């Protein structure tokens, strides 16, 4: 009760006491009050800013195609100018990877790339590393099935100082025996560790059993223990000289640099890198793998593993095939995103795995479609069934309308994400150069995806998701894996080792 109300009551009580406590006569009843007529509400005042604007549809993002310039030693330069930040990302690409190396020396391209930052004729490994670090730059080298790539990230004002270091590493590598001994030891240790990682074993065995031991894609890009033992420093030096030829190279440059400036800087830094006598090694385009009838199964025994890594594979197109961009789009709905069918089924609905993924390998030669997941060992039978059911359902019915609309948004978002950074842009362009695709490939691929209809994607699913011919690889306890194959009415497996080689029964 409020203080005012209390004071009023107390005052009335004192007045009654002063009058001897007599009660006053009751007041007359109040006169009836006539009901008031309703008052019309006033209209709201007009918005001084006018009607609220309705935003239109955002413009479609179209990736910019790089300029193509002539580079040093008859090389090519793909330049995409980005002047928002004083940064430059450079990638030097040659189209030679593990598919081009001698099969008995698998991993030669890998270790040759690993040796590239181990010093030059003028600087040992430590001095070379310090020179890169003093510029605040980052240098990396890698090799996969189809290409070897050296990449550099540096502030634009320091590009002129950084390029000669890249040129030295490419044209005059040091190849010191002590450095090679250290690199080879680390490489062999990594290969030993790879054999203990079920997911890595599944990757190696899937390629080996799908393509076959004699196919250029049949061995892992990082080699095997037996092949690594056969590779010496002289092999590395010869291979470096074989693949690093300017007439085979593409420079991908993205960032804050002008055409005249980048051409002058490259010509100056790589002035000593000249075409060699003789015919250059041609870019490899491996043929399709031998097609076997039916589905073949393989098991790598890991008796105590709590999970079984499941890998299913069948043939896919090379990256240059016109169908590839749309297949890549279709795969987003099947197993290429967190909300894909495979991940929702195996992870979210059943809790059998931390994640299930699928992909169409992007390769210069014959491609491969792969589904892979690490499944709880006791759930491998139903998980294998559900995986094959999802593939069959997508093959038969295609996409739902909701999935198709979401795909279009995801495709646009992926393109924006790739081209949002210099590194992402340079990586995409370098991949196109490595695969023998044109500098405007990203434009063409995105246009193909945007013009695709649900019916187009369903037709591709019908052709490329049929597992009547292919392989299934299971890495885990042999008894559970063999039972899962039998329960799903699949052929009895062949036992193979961690490199995919058959084992004696």
Rosetta blueprint (number, residue, H / E / L):
1 X L
2 X L
3 X H
4 X H
5 X H
6 X H
7 X H
8 X H
9 X H
10 X H
11 X H
12 X H
13 X H
14 X H
15 X H
16 X H
17 X H
18 X H
19 X L
20 X L
21 X L
22 X L
23 X L
24 X L
25 X L
26 X L
27 X L
28 X L
29 X L
30 X L
31 X L
32 X L
33 X L
34 X L
35 X L
36 X L
37 X L
38 X L
39 X L
40 X L
41 X L
42 X L
43 X L
44 X L
45 X L
46 X L
47 X L
48 X L
49 X L
50 X L
51 X L
52 X L
53 X L
54 X L
55 X L
56 X L
57 X L
58 X L
59 X L
60 X L
61 X L
62 X L
63 X L
64 X L
65 X L
66 X L
67 X E
68 X E
69 X E
70 X E
71 X L
72 X H
73 X H
74 X H
75 X L
76 X E
77 X E
78 X E
79 X E
80 X E
81 X E
82 X L
83 X L
84 X L
85 X L
86 X L
87 X E
88 X E
89 X E
90 X E
91 X E
92 X E
93 X E
94 X E
95 X L
96 X L
97 X L
98 X H
99 X H
100 X H
101 X L
102 X L
103 X H
104 X H
105 X H
106 X L
107 X L
108 X H
109 X H
110 X H
111 X H
112 X H
113 X H
114 X H
115 X L
116 X L
117 X L
118 X L
119 X L
120 X E
121 X L
122 X L
123 X L
124 X L
125 X H
126 X H
127 X H
128 X H
129 X H
130 X H
131 X H
132 X H
133 X H
134 X H
135 X L
136 X L
137 X L
138 X E
139 X E
140 X E
141 X E
142 X E
143 X E
144 X L
145 X L
146 X L
147 X L
148 X E
149 X E
150 X E
151 X E
152 X E
153 X E
154 X E
155 X E
156 X H
157 X H
158 X H
159 X H
160 X H
161 X H
162 X H
163 X H
164 X H
165 X H
166 X H
167 X H
168 X H
169 X H
170 X H
171 X H
172 X L
173 X E
174 X L
175 X L
176 X L
177 X H
178 X H
179 X H
180 X H
181 X H
182 X H
183 X H
184 X H
185 X H
186 X H
187 X H
188 X H
189 X H
190 X H
191 X H
192 X H
193 X H
194 X H
195 X L
196 X L
197 X L
198 X H
199 X H
200 X H
201 X H
202 X H
203 X H
204 X H
205 X H
206 X H
207 X H
208 X H
209 X H
210 X H
211 X H
212 X L
213 X L
214 X L
215 X L
216 X L
217 X L
218 X L
219 X L
220 X L
221 X L
222 X L
223 X L
224 X L
225 X H
226 X H
227 X H
228 X H
229 X H
230 X H
231 X L
232 X L
233 X H
234 X H
235 X H
236 X H
237 X H
238 X H
239 X H
240 X H
241 X H
242 X H
243 X H
244 X L
245 X L
246 X H
247 X H
248 X H
249 X E
250 X E
251 X E
252 X E
253 X E
254 X E
255 X E
256 X L
257 X L
258 X L
259 X H
260 X H
261 X H
262 X H
263 X H
264 X H
265 X H
266 X H
267 X H
268 X H
269 X H
270 X L
271 X L
272 X L
273 X L
274 X L
275 X L
276 X L
277 X L
278 X L
279 X L
280 X L
281 X L
282 X L
283 X L
284 X L
285 X L
286 X L
287 X L
288 X L
289 X L
290 X L
291 X L
292 X L
293 X L
294 X L
295 X E
296 X E
297 X E
298 X E
299 X E
300 X E
301 X E
302 X L
303 X L
304 X L
305 X L
306 X L
307 X E
308 X E
309 X E
310 X E
311 X E
312 X E
313 X E
314 X E
315 X E
316 X E
317 X L
318 X L
319 X L
320 X L
321 X L
322 X L
323 X L
324 X H
325 X H
326 X H
327 X H
328 X H
329 X H
330 X H
331 X H
332 X H
333 X H
334 X H
335 X L
336 X L
337 X L
338 X L
339 X L
340 X L
341 X H
342 X H
343 X H
344 X H
345 X H
346 X H
347 X H
348 X H
349 X H
350 X L
351 X L
352 X L
353 X E
354 X E
355 X E
356 X E
357 X E
358 X E
359 X E
360 X E
361 X L
362 X L
363 X L
364 X L
365 X L
366 X L
367 X E
368 X E
369 X E
370 X E
371 X E
372 X E
373 X E
374 X E
375 X E
376 X E
377 X H
378 X H
379 X H
380 X H
381 X H
382 X H
383 X H
384 X H
385 X H
386 X H
387 X H
388 X H
389 X H
390 X H
391 X H
392 X H
393 X H
394 X H
395 X H
396 X H
397 X H
398 X L
399 X L
400 X L
401 X H
402 X H
403 X H
404 X H
405 X H
406 X H
407 X H
408 X H
409 X H
410 X H
411 X H
412 X H
413 X H
414 X H
415 X H
416 X H
417 X H
418 X H
419 X L
420 X L
421 X L
422 X H
423 X H
424 X H
425 X H
426 X H
427 X H
428 X H
429 X H
430 X H
431 X H
432 X H
433 X H
434 X H
435 X L
436 X L
437 X L
438 X L
439 X L
440 X L
441 X H
442 X H
443 X H
444 X H
445 X H
446 X H
447 X H
448 X H
449 X H
450 X H
451 X H
452 X L
453 X L
454 X H
455 X H
456 X H
457 X H
458 X H
459 X H
460 X H
461 X H
462 X H
463 X H
464 X H
465 X L
466 X L
467 X L
468 X L
469 X L
470 X E
471 X E
472 X E
473 X E
474 X E
475 X E
476 X E
477 X L
478 X H
479 X H
480 X H
481 X H
482 X H
483 X H
484 X H
485 X H
486 X H
487 X H
488 X L
489 X L
490 X L
491 X L
492 X L
493 X L
494 X E
495 X E
496 X E
497 X L
498 X L
499 X L
500 X L
501 X L
502 X E
503 X L
504 X L
505 X L
